[in-house]
């Protein structure tokens, strides 16, 4: 059998390169092929040889070459299947109905992982929608399936909500906190949404789940209590301290309104100083904080309470941590500051979930890292209207890139 060298180099199995044309004004190289009739046409559905009905020509886009756009004009067989239906033959390097090669699709998807769709479209001279659809198609074909029914050996789950656009179209994401892998994503942030995932887990997997880490919203708590009644709910330290930061902000505004001009000058711009850990302050910032704490008794109390609250997570036993939490709440009540008292009340209501940390020292750091990645994804895309595509991009964040986008994989 003779070998068609250009076709072999280009990876065009079943095609022979007859000629190459060049349009200088369009910077386009076109490889004109004819079908290699030594290869039998294969039915794409049954993967069996079929009957030739007629030959068709199609122009497809391929990887750029030497600063030129590349097109390949190929010849394909329209064939009759054993059901006597017409369809295009299976082709190794281009999918049915596509006007670009599989390797070009892989390149576009690889670029979209790190660049905005608009930037990729600009550099490749394609429409925004075309680039998005190419990336979406590649991700649908290559990302591992997220099937809860096949999950095993789960011990610790993390669940959170993310928005497709700020304040709109929320989704639920679920992580395996032992491996850090994203294992599920779905539209919605209700108890029913999380229950869809939990109900699909095999019974043996459900029984192995020891704890679920989450924020302090009620929806996901209900799902866990209904579907994993034996599992502990853990409220992450990050969310507790985040809520305390809001209480500090509100109380600081009250102190600012009560202060005289000198006091206002001291309080202005001090939010960062109150919330940041002391060891991370510069000498100038530390001196300003000390002066503020000396001058304002209530802000001094707020700062001391923050230090005491952070120490909660150093206790090793559930009861010990619970006693420390109650002592903290009593100190907050004695300050007579309205927002400190409200926060103490919320801590008492969620005491069990907070103190479960002593039994299962989990954090949602992996989830928060994922949320940062999703935020960058949103920003880069300037908003994604296609919800299914957004779910695919979220899943992509947790998958390590293994196949090089420019070169053929040698693995």
N, C-alpha and C positions, 0 to 999 in steps of 0.2 A: 504494500500500500504506500503510495507516495505521500509525502508530508507537506502540507501547506504551511510554510514557515511563518508568514505574517499572521495567518489565522491562529497558529499555535501560540505565538508570542502574545497576541491580543486576547487569547483565551476564548476564541469564538468557535466552540465545538459545534460541528455540523455546518460550518460556513467556510467558504474559500474566498479569500480576498482577491478580487480580479483587478482592481485598479484603485488609485488614490487621487483625489482631486483636491485642489486648494483654492479657496476664495479669499484673495488678499484683502478686499474691502470689508469682509466680515470676519477675518482672522479665523477661518473655519477649515479644518481638515476633515474630509469625508472619505471613509473607507467603503468602497462599493463591493459588496459580496454577492456571491451566488450560493445557493444551497448545495452542500456536498451530498450527492445522491447515494453515496455509499452508506449513509446513516438512514435507517428506517424511521419514519415519523411515529412518535409515541403519544398515545392518548394520555392527556394530563390527569384524567380522573382515574383510569384503571391501570395506568402505567403499562399498557400493552400496545403492540403495533396495530396500526389501523390503515384504512384505505385512503389514498390521496384523492381529494376532490379537486383542488386547484392550488396554484402557487400565488402567494401574496408578497408584496414588498412593503417594508416599513423602515422609517428612519428613526433611530434612537440616539440619545445623547450618552456620551461616555466621558471618562476622566479627561481633563485638559492635558494637552501635550505641548511642551515647548512654547508656552504662552499662547497657544491656540485652542480654540474650542474644538472639540472632537465630536463628529457624528458618524454613525455607522449605518449604512443602508444594507439591510439584511433581507434575505428571501426565506419565507416560512411557508409551511404547508398548512392549508386548511384541509382537515381530514374528516372522514366519516367514522364515528364510533360504532361499536357493535350494536348500539340502540338506533343506529342510522341518524344520528344527530351530528350537525356540523360544529366543529370547534378547531381552534388553532393548536398545533402540535406543542408538546412540552419543549421548552428551550432552556438550556443550562444557565445562560447568562442574562436572561431577561424574563421577567414574569409576564403572564398574560395581561394584555391591556395596558402595559406600562411603556412609556417612551423614554426610558433610561435603563442602563444596565444595573445589575445588582450591586456591582462594586461602586458605581457612582452614587447609588442610594446609600451605601455604607459610608462613603465619604461625607455626604451631606449630613447624615445623622451624626457622624462624629464631630463635625464642625458645630452643629446645633447644640451639642452638649456643652460647649464652651463659649459660643457666640450667640448674639441675638439673631433671630430668624431674619430680620430686616437686613442685617449686615451680611449674612450668608447669601441672601437673595441678591443683594447689590453686587457682591464680588463675583457671583456665578452668572449674573444676568438672567435670573429667573424671577417669576412672580412670587410674592410672599406666600400666597396660598399653596403654590406648587412645592416650595421648600418645606412648608409645614406638613403637607400630605406625605412627602417622601420620608421625612423623619418619623412621622406617625406610623407609616407602613413598616419601616425597618424595626421600630420598637415593638410593634405588635408581633412580628415574626421572630424576634430574637430574645426578648425579655423572658425570664423564667416565669411560668404560670404561678399565680398566687391562689392556691386552692386550699382553703382551710381543712377540707376533709382529708388531706394527705399529710397534715402536720403531726409530728410526734415529738415527744420529749420536751414539751414546753413546761418551764417552771415559773418564769417571771415574765409577765406581759406589761407593756406600757401603752397607753392609749391617749390620744390627744386630738384636737381639732385643728384644721388649717383652712385658710380661705383661698379660693381661686383668685379673687380680687379683694382688696381691703374691705372688710365688712360685708362681703357678699359670697354666696355659694360655698358654704362650708363643707368640708369633707372630714371623715374620720380616718385616722391613720393608726395602725397597730404595729408595735415592734416586739420582737423577742429580745428582752433586755439582757439575756445571757450572751447572745451572739451579736446584738446590735443591728440585726437585719430587719428590714421592713417586711412584714408578712401579710399585710392586708391594707387596702385603701378603698373607700367607698363614699359616695355622695351622702351628705347629711351628717348631723351631729346629735341625733336624738338617741334615747335609750333603745329604740327599735333598730336603729342603724347598727349599733355595736352588738345587739343581740343576733343580728343576721350572721355575724362572724362567729359568735360563741356557739350558736345552735348547730353550725356546720362542723364543729370540731368533733372528732371521734370521742366516744365516752371515756376511753382509756386516757386520752390526752387531756380531757377536762379534769379528770381526777388527779392528774399530775401537776396542775397549775396551783402554785402555793400562794401567789400574791399578784395583784394588779396595781401598778402605779399610775396615777392620774392627777389632774388638777382637782379643785374642790367643787366643781359643778355637780349637780345632782343627777344628771341624765345617765352618765356612765356608771355611777354607783348603783343605780337601780338595775341596770343590765347585769352587773356582777352578782348582785344579791339574788336575782332571779335565776341566772344560768350557771353561776359558780358559787353556790352558797357556802362552800367550804373554804374558799379562797379569801385571803385578807386583802383589804383595800388600803393602799398606802398613798397619803398625800405628800407629794414631793416637797422637800425643803425649799426648792427654788420658788414654788408657788406660794408657800407660806410667807417667805421673806418678801416676795413681790407684793402680796397683800399688805404686809406691814409697811412697805415703802409708800403705798397709797395713803395709809393712815397717817404716816409721818408728814406727807405733803399737805394733807388737809389740816392737820394740827399746826403745822408751821405757818400756814396762811392765817389762822386765827391769831397766833402769836405776833405775826407781822402787823395785823390790824390794831392790836392792843399796844404795840410798842411806840415809843417816842421816835423823833427823827434819828437820834444816834442808834437806837435799837434797831430801827428799820434798816439803816445802813449796814449793820452787822448781819442781820438775817438775810438781806438780799444776796442771792447767789450762793447760799450755803447748802442747798439741797445735796449737791455732789459730796460735800464734806461730811454730811451726816450719814450718808448711805454707804460711802466707800470704806473699806477696811482700813484701820489706822496705819498698818504697816505699808500701805500703798500710797500714803500721802507724802508730798514733799515737805521740806522743813517750813517753807512759807505757808503752805496749806495747813500744816499741823499747828502752827502758831495762831493762825486766824481761827481755827476750830476751838482751841483752848480759850481764847479770848471770848468767843461767843458763848461757850459753856459756862464761863465764869459770870457773864452778865445776865444770862437768861436761865432761870431755874427750871422752867418747864422743858425747854429744849435740852437742857442737861439731863433731865429725867428720861426724855425720849431716847437720847443717845445711850444712856446706861441700860435702858430696857432693851435696846437693839442688841447690845453686847450680851446681855443675859439670854435673850431669845436664841441667838446663834449657838449658845452653849448647850441648848436642849439636845442637839443631835450627837453630843459626846457621851450621853448616858447609854449604858449597855443593856439594861433590863427594861421591860415594858412598864412595870410598876414604878421603877425609879424615874423613868422619863415622864410618866404620868404625874407623879408627885411634883417634879420640877416644873411641869407645865402649869399645874394648879397654883403653885407658889408664884409663878410669873404673873398669872392672871390676877391674883390678889394684889400684887404690887401695882399692876396697871389700874385696877379699880381704885386704889388709894390715891392715885394722882389726881382724880376728879377731872381729867381731860376727856372730853366726850368721845373723841375718836379712838383714844387708847382703850376706853371702856368697851366701845363697840367691838374693837378688834379682839379683846379678851373674851367677849361673849362668843364670837365666832370660833375662837380656838377651843373653848369648852365644848361647843356643839360638834366639833370635828376631832375631839381628843383621841378617839380610837384610831382613826386613820393616820393621824400624825405619829402617835406612839407606836404604831405597828412597824415603824422604821427600826425600832430596837430589835424586833424579831427578824426583819428582812431589810438589811441596810441597802436599799435600792435608791437610785436617783434616776431622773428622767433626762440626764445629760445627753444621752444619745438622741432622744426625741427632740430636745431643744436644738441640738446640732442639725438634725434633719429639718427643723423649722427654719433655721437660718438659711440652709440650702434652698428651701422652697421659697423663702423671701427673695433671695437673689434670682431665682428662676422667674418669679413674678415680675421683678424689676427689669430683668433682661428682656422679657417677652412683651413688656408694656401692657400686660393683661392678656389672658388666654381665654378666648370665647368658647373653644372646644373643650368641654369638660372631660371627655374620654381621653383626649390628647394630654391634658393636664395631669390626669391620673397616671398615664404612661411615663411622663417626665418625672413625677414624684418617685415612681418605682425605679427609674433609671438611676436616681441619686444614690440608691443603696447597693447598686451593682458595680463592681470593679470592672473597668474597661480592660479587656484582654486582647481583642483583635485590633491590630494597628489599622488606622483609617486610610493610610497612604499606600501601604505595602501589603502584598499577599502574605497571609499568615503561614509561617513555616512549622507551626506546632501540629 
